[in-house]
Amino acid sequence: MQKHLKGHLSSKAILCADVSLAHEKPARDMELPLKELVTSAGQHVIEGVFHIQHVNAYHSHLKRGIYGAFHGIATKYLKHYLGWRRLLTEAAELTGERLFEKIAEHWFKQQIKAT
């Protein structure tokens, strides 16, 4: 976790996570305050603002897409699936025409290789 977060967090960031010993060391090493939720005991919000529901919702929607539309994925292509999820959910209303435009925009930017 530290390897991927290093250099990407503000010094004012606060780490908020489910209670776990796995989060304590990274929070200390990165010098971040840690807010831990005991969700198994029904604690879902701390101090009225700290919660992990956005992460849980994203995870739920991602799993639904992976196992619904894609019927599972290959880990080596995970970044592609995440990109498609971001593309498909960035607009409030995604029409068939907008989807086609986005796909065409993506593929026309790719370098064409001769075989």
Secondary structure, 3 states (H helix, E strand, C coil): CHHHHCCCCCCCCCEEEECCHHHHHHHHHCCCCEEEECHHHCCCCECCCECCHHHHHHHHHHHHHHHHCCCCCCHHHHHHHHHHHHHHHCCCCCCHHHHHHHHHHHHHHCCCCCC
